[in-house]
């Protein structure tokens, strides 16, 4: 339960920081979307405990022997990079493959981002993201000899950045520290441009923790100023309630 504890702490921390240093001053700490996000996240976590964890127990083949990575720090670096790189490509597929976008647009419904926005996802998206670490570190790599904390730490970095990048947090890209940070790592300004409403014309910034993948593969779309509007274009809109977004119901 260490992973959920770290994620919950990150969500609470960046939700409060977003209230203290808000990007959108009129937004407030808790909104209707915040409540929907949290409830949706709890439902998905329940599905993981009840169903997905049982499936994951059978995903253990280890096609590639990873015993050459004898030091825990080496194991962590490889696990983190492989996970972040894979998430970039999966996220890119969610936008570029029409069938996957049907479900991923649930995540893009909200027009007001906060630290909990990463919890807003369709169950189809969630299953893919939940299975990804087990496919990488159970089916692909033989990691049974690695210390248990290594994979927990690699996954936790992504969870913390998920809360941070979605936070309603003011971010001054011109500040020297922010400029150095932005050379490698995701931040609220970078990710806001991923949620721009005109997604059909400005589609990119898929990275979770590292921004280098977007720069390497030509998908960075960051502008100097914040985008004018977030959310979905009218022809993609969905009803903003828990059941409707899972059933992909259009507004009446």
Secondary structure, DSSP 8 states (H G I E B T S, - for coil): -HHHHHHHHHHHHHHHHHHHSBSSTTS-SS-HHHHHHHHHHHHHHHHIIIIIHHHHTT----SEE-TT--SHHHHHHHHHHHHHHHHHHHHHHHHHSHHHHHHHGGGG--SS--TTGGG---HHHHHHHHHHHHIIIIIIEE-TTS-HHHHHHHHHHHHHHHHHHHS-B---TTSHHHHHHTTTB--HHHHHTTSBS-TTTS-----SSBSHHHHHTT-----SS--S-BS--GGG---SSHHHHHHT----
